[in-house]
Amino acid sequence: QHSRRGRMKGQLGFMLSVCLFVQKAWFVPSRYKFENMTCEITSIDCIEDSDVKPVIVNFENGALNPGQEDNLLCRYYKTKENQLKIGAATSNMLYSGNVESNHLYNTFIGICNKKKTKIRLIAADFATLSPRFDESRELNKSIERLQSTHSQINKSFGSKRAKKKTEQQERMKVDIEAIKDQLEKTVADVVVNPSELVLAKEDEADGEFKPNINRQAGTLSEVYQVDDFVSPEVLESVSEQVGTVLEDSKAADVTSDFVSTQITKVMCSNQDDKVHTIQLLLYIDCLIKFMRKQAKEIAVKSMNLCTYSKAVHEDILRRYTISKSKSRLRPNSMRDKCLCSILILAMMVCRYELNLEEIAKELKISLKRIQDVSRALAFEVSKGTAILKLPLPPPVNMNNSKRKKK
């Protein structure tokens, strides 16, 4: 007997749970209790997967009342996809559910003898049955007839308002089955080419307004190219104003405090490219002036962004506005594109270390927004300062979904 018990333990293996009884599916009278009793396991039946196992049923909308199991008609089915299903029906309700088998462990049903001294374990599966509410065609037809009768009564005896409402409802009626058939026919002719389903790269996920970033750059000057933001011809068009600034920095025709401060720093420095730097600063000043303009001001033809260079004015409108019906529009994507250009050109002028608080104050944009855009441009942001250095940080997507339209 001891060796037999040892063999039984070996057969159990890693059994995680033993169901002595399940109230929702296996009903045991209240007088059968297993308190302070020890049952000897006489056999363990692990039915092969190809065979039909007993199924422990759980009802989704409640539990089956004791004694009502005889009123429940149950059937075991296999679908075309080899999915096992349980169907159960009462006099007025139909239930169905898939049979769920677990290959990691077995769940057993325990069957005891009358003396409760021996028990037999049988492997079982689970199934959760949910009610099926099939629409009654007769009910639908009666509802349609009733609605048709109401419509006829409203047309014949209703007020003008009732007649108008009834006519609108009839025009809005849609034959769902006809639409389904038409949709199926249309979709059947559609051929999907997997090669055309190309996912956007992380750097390109923010749209066309985000500039190209050379992540293989060996020097900081190679990360961004000035020609991508303003052409040499446009910069050359402000040469006369640059000469005026070089003679007297206070005579500069600028509206931005940031640009004015940077021009003063350039004039006091010993850098060799003063002319090119002042050209960029004058162009940045015009971009800031453009960002400050209201949308209705952009549409006015008499609006002038640069009093000393027509080329700068036309270049900004061409790059950062959309022509529509003999007018100019500046959508949010164009604002973002212009903001990126300002930050990048300002970063170049400031020797790759930029005070973001000054830019936020000039553009009247929140510092948090400026910081998010700076991170998307591969800048390292620390509080109110941004730095461009190598190696570049990993790509960051620009999140502008919560920003209000302006």
Secondary structure as GFF3:
##gff-version 3
##sequence-region A 1 406
A	DSSP	alpha_helix	2	12	.	.	.	ID=ss1
A	DSSP	beta_strand	17	19	.	.	.	ID=ss2
A	DSSP	beta_strand	40	45	.	.	.	ID=ss3
A	DSSP	beta_strand	55	59	.	.	.	ID=ss4
A	DSSP	three_ten_helix	69	71	.	.	.	ID=ss5
A	DSSP	beta_strand	73	78	.	.	.	ID=ss6
A	DSSP	beta_strand	84	89	.	.	.	ID=ss7
A	DSSP	beta_strand	94	100	.	.	.	ID=ss8
A	DSSP	beta_strand	107	112	.	.	.	ID=ss9
A	DSSP	beta_strand	118	131	.	.	.	ID=ss10
A	DSSP	alpha_helix	137	157	.	.	.	ID=ss11
A	DSSP	alpha_helix	160	171	.	.	.	ID=ss12
A	DSSP	alpha_helix	176	188	.	.	.	ID=ss13
A	DSSP	three_ten_helix	194	196	.	.	.	ID=ss14
A	DSSP	three_ten_helix	202	204	.	.	.	ID=ss15
A	DSSP	three_ten_helix	220	222	.	.	.	ID=ss16
A	DSSP	three_ten_helix	226	228	.	.	.	ID=ss17
A	DSSP	alpha_helix	232	236	.	.	.	ID=ss18
A	DSSP	alpha_helix	239	247	.	.	.	ID=ss19
A	DSSP	three_ten_helix	249	251	.	.	.	ID=ss20
A	DSSP	alpha_helix	257	268	.	.	.	ID=ss21
A	DSSP	alpha_helix	274	292	.	.	.	ID=ss22
A	DSSP	alpha_helix	295	298	.	.	.	ID=ss23
A	DSSP	alpha_helix	310	320	.	.	.	ID=ss24
A	DSSP	beta_strand	322	324	.	.	.	ID=ss25
A	DSSP	beta_strand	327	329	.	.	.	ID=ss26
A	DSSP	alpha_helix	332	349	.	.	.	ID=ss27
A	DSSP	beta_strand	353	355	.	.	.	ID=ss28
A	DSSP	alpha_helix	356	363	.	.	.	ID=ss29
A	DSSP	alpha_helix	367	376	.	.	.	ID=ss30
A	DSSP	beta_strand	380	382	.	.	.	ID=ss31
A	DSSP	beta_strand	385	387	.	.	.	ID=ss32
###
